[in-house]
Amino acid sequence: MTAAPQPPPASGLLRGKTAVITAAAGSGIGSAAARRMLDEGARVLISDHHERRLEATRAELAALPGAEVAAVRCDVTDEEQVHALLDTAAAEFGGIDVFVNNAGLGGTASIVDMTDEEWGRVLDVTLNGAFRCTRAAVRRFREQGGGGAVVNNASVVGWRAQAGQAHYAAAKAGVMALTRCAAMDAAEFGVRINAVAPSLVMHPNLAKVTDDDMLAELESREAFGRSAEPWEVANVMVFLASDYSSYLTGEVLSASSQHP
C-alpha cells in the first residue's frame, strides 16, 4: 500500500471567486471541497439538508484563517430551496462563479428486491437534483453576464458494473450524460460544465456502512492499494473550477487509480 501524501500548498487558484457546494456538511467530499476552495482563496457557500451538521461544518470552516464562508439549508429535490440557495449566494457574496453538484444518495439493493421508492429516491437526489441545480446555476450565470463553472460529482460506477448498485450507477451515469449535454447548451453563455468520477474515497460515513473485509477488498483493487482521501478528489474539483481548465467542458475526469 502506498501512503497517502499530504495536501499540496495553496496557490490562489480561486482567488476572488465565489463557490456554492451542495451536500457539504460532515466530513466527506463536499466539506473537503469547501476547505480546499477556501484554501485557494474562494468565498464559499455550503449547503446540506442536515441543518445541525451543516452549522457545525460552517463553524469549523469559519475558524480557518481568512475564511469567508456562509451556509444555508437546501434540499436539492425542492426547486424553491435550490433558488433560495442561489439567492443567498447573491445576498452574501454578490453572485456565484462556481457551482458544485455534490449531493447524492446511495444504498445497496439487488434489482430483484429493489422497490420503486428506493429507485426513485436515489434518482431524484442524485440525478434530478444535479439537473435542478445545474439548470438554476446556468440561468444565474446567464443573468450575471456569462462565464462560470459547474462541477458535478459523478462516480466510476457510472462506468463499472457493481452488484446492488443499479439505482446509484444509473443515476451517476445520468450525471455523466447530463454533464456532456448540458455543457453544449451552456457553452453559448461561456459556462463550463465538467464532472469528476471518484472510485473509493475513505470517510467516516463509508466506514460506518462498509465492513472491514469489504473495504480491504476494494482497496486491493486500487493501483496504490489504498482509497483516495476526500481532499484528493476535492483537488480535481478545484482544477475544474479554476481558470486552468478554461478550455475544458463536457468532460468527466476519473479520480481513480484503476481504469474505468
C-alpha positions in Angstrom: 0.0 0.0 0.0 1.2 3.5 -0.9 0.7 6.0 1.9 -1.5 9.0 1.1 0.5 12.2 0.5 0.0 15.5 2.3 -2.2 18.1 0.6 -0.3 20.5 -1.6 0.2 24.1 -0.6 -2.5 26.6 -1.8 -1.7 28.6 -4.9 -4.6 31.1 -5.0 -6.3 29.3 -7.9 -9.8 30.5 -6.9 -8.9 33.9 -5.5 -11.8 36.3 -5.9 -14.3 33.6 -6.9 -17.5 32.5 -5.1 -18.3 28.8 -4.9 -21.6 27.1 -3.9 -21.3 23.5 -2.8 -24.2 21.2 -2.1 -24.1 18.3 0.5 -21.1 19.9 2.1 -21.8 19.1 5.8 -19.9 16.4 7.6 -16.5 15.0 6.6 -16.9 13.8 3.0 -16.0 15.1 -0.4 -18.3 18.1 -0.1 -16.7 19.5 3.0 -13.2 18.7 1.7 -14.1 20.7 -1.5 -15.2 23.6 0.7 -12.0 23.5 2.6 -9.8 23.3 -0.4 -11.7 26.1 -2.2 -11.4 28.3 0.8 -7.6 27.5 0.9 -7.4 28.5 -2.7 -9.0 31.9 -2.0 -12.7 31.4 -2.8 -15.6 32.6 -0.9 -17.8 29.6 -0.2 -21.5 29.0 0.5 -22.1 25.5 1.7 -25.5 23.7 1.8 -26.9 20.5 3.0 -30.3 19.2 4.2 -28.9 18.2 7.6 -29.2 21.5 9.3 -27.4 20.8 12.6 -24.4 19.1 10.9 -24.4 22.0 8.3 -24.0 24.6 11.0 -21.2 22.5 12.7 -19.3 22.3 9.4 -19.8 26.1 8.8 -18.4 26.9 12.2 -15.4 24.6 11.6 -14.6 26.2 8.2 -15.2 29.7 9.5 -12.4 29.1 12.0 -9.9 28.8 9.2 -7.6 31.9 8.8 -9.2 34.4 6.4 -12.2 32.1 5.5 -15.3 33.7 4.0 -18.0 31.1 4.4 -21.7 31.0 4.8 -24.3 28.2 5.0 -27.9 27.6 4.1 -30.1 24.5 4.3 -31.0 23.2 0.9 -32.8 20.0 -0.2 -31.9 19.6 -3.9 -35.2 17.8 -4.5 -37.0 21.1 -3.8 -37.0 23.6 -6.6 -37.7 26.6 -4.3 -34.9 25.7 -2.0 -32.5 25.5 -4.9 -33.5 29.0 -6.0 -33.2 30.2 -2.4 -29.6 28.8 -2.3 -28.6 30.9 -5.3 -30.4 34.0 -3.8 -28.4 33.5 -0.7 -25.1 33.5 -2.7 -26.1 36.7 -4.3 -27.1 38.3 -1.0 -24.0 37.1 0.9 -21.3 37.4 -1.8 -22.8 39.3 -4.8 -23.2 36.3 -7.1 -21.6 33.0 -8.0 -18.6 31.8 -10.1 -18.7 28.1 -9.3 -21.4 25.6 -8.5 -20.5 22.2 -7.2 -23.2 19.5 -7.5 -22.1 17.2 -4.7 -25.4 16.0 -3.4 -26.1 12.3 -3.9 -27.8 9.3 -2.3 -26.6 5.8 -2.3 -27.7 2.4 -1.0 -27.4 -1.3 -1.7 -30.2 -3.4 -3.1 -30.4 -6.2 -5.7 -32.5 -5.3 -8.7 -34.9 -8.2 -7.9 -35.6 -6.7 -4.4 -35.3 -3.0 -5.2 -38.6 -1.1 -4.7 -39.8 1.8 -6.9 -39.4 4.1 -3.9 -35.7 3.1 -3.4 -35.0 3.5 -7.1 -36.9 6.9 -7.3 -35.3 8.4 -4.2 -31.8 7.7 -5.4 -32.5 9.1 -8.9 -34.3 12.2 -7.5 -31.5 13.2 -5.2 -28.5 12.2 -7.3 -29.6 12.8 -10.9 -32.7 15.1 -10.8 -31.0 17.2 -8.1 -28.0 17.7 -10.3 -30.3 18.7 -13.1 -32.3 21.2 -11.0 -29.1 22.8 -9.6 -27.3 22.9 -13.0 -30.3 24.5 -14.7 -30.6 27.1 -11.9 -26.9 27.8 -11.9 -26.6 28.2 -15.7 -29.6 30.6 -15.6 -27.9 32.6 -12.9 -24.6 32.7 -14.8 -26.5 33.9 -17.8 -28.2 36.7 -15.8 -24.8 37.7 -14.4 -23.5 38.2 -18.0 -22.0 34.8 -18.7 -19.0 32.8 -17.5 -18.8 30.5 -14.6 -18.2 26.8 -14.0 -20.4 23.8 -12.8 -18.6 20.8 -11.3 -20.6 17.6 -10.9 -19.6 14.7 -8.6 -20.2 11.5 -10.6 -18.7 8.1 -9.8 -16.8 5.3 -11.6 -19.8 3.1 -11.0 -21.3 5.1 -13.9 -18.9 3.1 -16.0 -18.4 -0.1 -14.0 -20.7 -2.9 -13.1 -21.3 -3.5 -9.4 -23.9 -5.7 -7.8 -26.5 -4.0 -5.7 -25.9 -0.6 -7.3 -28.3 -0.4 -10.2 -30.0 2.7 -9.0 -26.9 4.5 -7.9 -25.0 3.5 -11.1 -27.8 4.6 -13.3 -28.0 7.9 -11.5 -24.3 8.6 -11.8 -24.2 7.5 -15.5 -27.0 10.0 -15.9 -24.9 12.7 -14.2 -22.1 12.0 -16.7 -24.5 12.3 -19.7 -26.1 15.4 -18.2 -22.6 16.9 -17.9 -21.8 16.3 -21.5 -25.1 17.6 -23.0 -25.6 20.5 -20.6 -22.1 21.7 -21.4 -23.1 22.1 -25.1 -26.2 24.1 -24.1 -24.2 26.3 -21.6 -21.3 27.0 -23.9 -23.0 30.0 -25.6 -23.0 31.7 -22.2 -19.3 31.0 -21.6 -20.2 28.5 -18.9 -18.1 25.3 -18.5 -19.7 22.1 -17.1 -17.5 19.2 -16.1 -17.5 16.2 -13.7 -15.2 14.2 -11.5 -15.7 10.5 -11.2 -14.2 9.1 -7.9 -13.8 5.5 -7.1 -13.1 4.5 -3.5 -12.9 7.6 -1.2 -12.4 7.0 2.5 -14.5 9.0 5.0 -16.3 8.2 8.3 -19.7 7.6 6.7 -18.3 5.0 4.3 -16.6 3.2 7.2 -19.9 3.1 9.1 -21.7 1.2 6.3 -19.0 -1.0 5.0 -17.3 -3.9 6.8 -13.6 -4.1 7.1 -13.3 -7.1 4.8 -15.1 -5.3 2.0 -13.1 -2.2 2.4 -9.9 -4.2 2.3 -11.0 -5.9 -0.9 -12.0 -2.6 -2.5 -8.7 -1.1 -1.6 -6.8 -4.0 -3.0 -8.2 -3.3 -6.5 -6.7 0.2 -6.5 -3.3 0.7 -8.1 -2.0 2.4 -5.0 -3.5 -0.2 -2.7 -5.5 2.4 -0.8 -8.6 4.6 -1.0 -8.5 8.2 -2.0 -8.5 10.9 0.6 -11.5 13.3 0.2 -9.1 16.2 -0.4 -7.6 14.4 -3.4 -11.0 14.4 -5.1 -11.5 18.0 -4.0 -8.3 19.0 -5.7 -9.7 17.8 -9.1 -12.8 19.9 -8.4 -10.6 22.9 -7.7 -8.9 22.4 -11.0 -12.2 22.1 -12.9 -13.5 25.2 -11.1 -10.3 27.2 -11.9 -9.2 29.1 -14.9 -6.6 26.4 -15.5 -9.4 24.4 -17.1 -10.7 27.3 -19.2 -11.0 25.2 -22.4 -12.4 22.1 -20.8 -16.1 21.4 -20.9 -18.4 18.4 -21.1 -15.6 16.1 -19.7 -15.7 13.5 -16.9 -12.3 13.1 -15.2 -11.8 9.8 -13.4 -10.3 10.4 -10.0 -9.2 6.8 -9.6 -6.1 4.7 -9.5 -7.7 2.0 -11.7 -9.0 2.2 -15.2 -12.8 2.5 -15.5 
